[in-house]
Amino acid sequence: MGRLSERITLVTGAGSGIGRAIAERFGAEGAFVQVTDISEAAARDVAARIRSAGGAADGCTLDVRDSARCAEVAAAVHAAHGRLDVLVNNAGVGHVGTALTTELEDLDRLHAVNVRGLLAVTKAFLPHMVERRSGNIVNLASIGGVVGVRERLAYCATKFAVVGITKSMALDHALQGIRVNCICPGRVETPFVTARLAEYPDPEAAYREMSATQALGRMGRPEEIAEAALYLASDASAFVTGTTFMIDGGWSAGK
Ligand SMILES: NC(=O)c1ccc[n+]([C@@H]2O[C@H](COP(=O)([O-])OP(=O)(O)OC[C@H]3O[C@@H](n4cnc5c(N)ncnc54)[C@H](O)[C@@H]3O)[C@@H](O)[C@H]2O)c1
């Protein structure tokens, strides 16, 4: 018996990095995992990996910016399984820039995925959770949702919003049997960070600097974030809601 056996779960942006690690860990812990990503091929690939490891999963495309598609996926999950127990809002995009170098369009692009998209997926599943008086939502915020980060203006704006949504929703729905928490990772070695590194003139120096930002002197691994998602998704955290779970190698502890 795994820690999520018989749970129906869905992870957005699960074709890569942290989302993929969460989906694979949930599958290994006995959950059914609806693996979703903007890339259908990546979602199907991760679902196939979960199945070949002995788990239960299905992969499909879901662009979180498309609210009609969010409703379609929710209807399909409810038709197939009767409910969704755990929703992980993981899909997210980043950008390097200050107020001077961030265009309004950059802010809109990040907001569309990190905030509006997160809410679109949530709204597709929430009424059913409220009706069942049971549900668990885990949002991927960031260290950049709790403290300022240099040259991450648009990213911090959206991740502070994710923390705000998490805390508001936790209060609104606590007595309806729904828990809402967020995870705030420091830097984690995924294609997301590789893409940011490529935006620096000296990516190797940037890598060393990014590693040193964590008190532990290294970046995190996707599996370390999946461990936190598992805790928040499972009954082990039954008394936890509205929290910002820092997994940042000590970054937020101070200099
Ligand atoms: N890697 C880090 O250092 C780090 C740190 C803090 C927070 N986070 C957050 O963790 C989450 C996952 O990050 P990651 O590092 O695994 O990134 P990643 O780039 O490796 O993976 C993100 C996934 O999201 C998918 N995606 C992008 N736009 C989408 C959309 N519109 N709809 C659906 N899927 C979409 C991508 O195809 C990709 O598979 C993000 O919310 C990110 O902000 C990451």
The ligand as a Gaussian input file, in Angstrom:
#p B3LYP/6-31G(d) Opt

LIG

0 1
 N       13.235000      24.883000     -11.309000
 C       13.251000      25.812000     -10.355000
 O       14.323000      26.275000      -9.927000
 C       11.977000      26.302000      -9.742000
 C       12.072000      27.048000      -8.570000
 C       10.917000      27.519000      -7.963000
 C        9.688000      27.240000      -8.521000
 N        9.618000      26.516000      -9.674000
 C        8.289000      26.274000     -10.235000
 O        8.063000      24.886000     -10.370000
 C        7.203000      24.635000     -11.482000
 C        7.855000      23.633000     -12.416000
 O        9.100000      24.137000     -12.837000
 P       10.202000      23.232000     -13.557000
 O       11.518000      23.742000     -13.097000
 O        9.893000      21.800000     -13.431000
 O        9.977000      23.729000     -15.084000
 P       10.149000      22.953000     -16.485000
 O       10.315000      24.042000     -17.495000
 O       11.165000      21.871000     -16.395000
 O        8.721000      22.284000     -16.665000
 C        7.560000      23.064000     -16.825000
 C        6.550000      22.258000     -17.610000
 O        5.402000      23.087000     -17.780000
 C        4.945000      22.936000     -19.114000
 N        4.192000      24.118000     -19.511000
 C        4.656000      25.329000     -19.891000
 N        3.647000      26.125000     -20.225000
 C        2.506000      25.409000     -20.045000
 C        1.132000      25.681000     -20.210000
 N        0.725000      26.859000     -20.701000
 N        0.236000      24.714000     -19.913000
 C        0.653000      23.519000     -19.457000
 N        1.934000      23.181000     -19.305000
 C        2.855000      24.124000     -19.588000
 C        6.198000      22.729000     -19.948000
 O        5.904000      22.092000     -21.190000
 C        7.047000      21.870000     -19.006000
 O        6.822000      20.487000     -19.233000
 C        6.945000      25.999000     -12.137000
 O        5.716000      26.509000     -11.658000
 C        8.093000      26.847000     -11.631000
 O        7.783000      28.221000     -11.592000
 C       10.732000      26.044000     -10.306000

